[in-house]
């Protein structure tokens, strides 16, 4: 089945790629603080909470109160935190529209009870009364969500770290994880065991089979032995993929996950941050989830600091893909920082900005671009905060002020940003694939909720397009319906709204 697409076209100017330059922005002071239960976490949720299209920032505070920064436009931000969000114990948060009312809600991860907070469209939030949902009292460090076929509510997955109630801990005391699946008007909980101290989880349709699986990245610092990275097949009773299906055991000090189709073959690569070195993996199997690490020569291991004089191994946390030059090649941003005072790891550990080159390798430009902060970075967001078509950065730091960087690179290429709206419970079409065609090349992008480190973004999907003068797009919707190819407005924000069999693409 296909939907008829009505497109409204607007063409803008194109430009060549550019040297990348970011400038720090003055922002209200905010820090992620706390003892050992807050060594990890420190995430940010970046999303539009009041419908003005400007991304706002909800920053976790750990032992300090969390903060909501309202985007006033022109890269100015005001602290305007409702009492319901000015809470402590927050590890991170993820934005998503849980109840399908068109307003972004928040899944708030805590040391203690997790919360589902309902947004009212004016940046106000109240706790959801959701039957069957149990926020529990765990040390929750990871989250992801997807819409399984036929359900009116999303499936929610929570990843927990060390079991604080285990007297034998913290080593070899990893907690179980859980998923909440829709059950009527509420939820039913399923425990995922074993757990190996998850720090990032992500629902993704790895094989483009029409069903997401749950990938879990675990911290071997605490599971010590017997654990590994995990991928759960979301069957009636979730089960782990095994070696007989191509799954390869990977063991690392896992911190964050991100996916992106870097080589334009229609399947997403996976980036895993870690203590020591980072892992960029590609899918090698056709029938099962067999992944291999890409070689060192790709320039993505980012295993030691590139400035600051500290030669000890580097510690990666949040990871995000995005084209900061708009040259049509996705780049990688990684926050870095020592867990606390781990002597085997670098203390002066700058964030990475890995710029992709035409041959598919990556080059470090964090220092030259101005984002090489030497404080303890944690969560982040890569989003166009001022709606100028260039991706900016938000970074939450442990025991150091939150940072916002404005992308002021000159001579950047063409771009397009697309939001999806679907007249269904899954309002933002989580699980859809956007395909953008420029000549013979097709860029594929899956809409996901989760990954990163303790926080994520919600909003338009940004595509850098380089020097092209024409692009087309289509959407493979979560129910399998595929839209027609349509001209994509360049250098503009657009919304594709689907109502039944008709989809309308309109630039803003």
Secondary structure as UniProt FT lines:
FT   STRAND          2..7
FT   STRAND          22..25
FT   STRAND          32..33
FT   HELIX           36..38
FT   STRAND          44..47
FT   STRAND          56..59
FT   STRAND          67..73
FT   TURN            74..75
FT   STRAND          76..79
FT   TURN            83..85
FT   STRAND          90..96
FT   STRAND          105..112
FT   STRAND          115..119
FT   STRAND          125..127
FT   TURN            131..132
FT   STRAND          138..146
FT   TURN            149..150
FT   STRAND          155..160
FT   TURN            164..165
FT   TURN            167..168
FT   TURN            171..172
FT   STRAND          177..183
FT   TURN            184..185
FT   STRAND          186..192
FT   STRAND          198..204
FT   TURN            206..207
FT   STRAND          213..219
FT   HELIX           220..223
FT   STRAND          230..233
FT   STRAND          239..240
FT   HELIX           243..245
FT   STRAND          253..260
FT   STRAND          269..276
FT   STRAND          279..283
FT   STRAND          291..293
FT   HELIX           296..298
FT   STRAND          313..322
FT   STRAND          331..336
FT   TURN            343..344
FT   STRAND          352..356
FT   TURN            358..359
FT   STRAND          362..364
FT   HELIX           366..369
FT   STRAND          376..383
FT   STRAND          392..398
FT   STRAND          403..407
FT   STRAND          414..422
FT   TURN            427..428
FT   TURN            430..431
FT   STRAND          433..438
FT   TURN            439..440
FT   STRAND          441..446
FT   STRAND          449..450
FT   TURN            453..454
FT   STRAND          461..466
FT   STRAND          472..476
FT   TURN            478..479
FT   STRAND          482..483
FT   STRAND          486..487
FT   TURN            490..491
FT   STRAND          492..499
FT   TURN            500..501
FT   STRAND          502..507
//
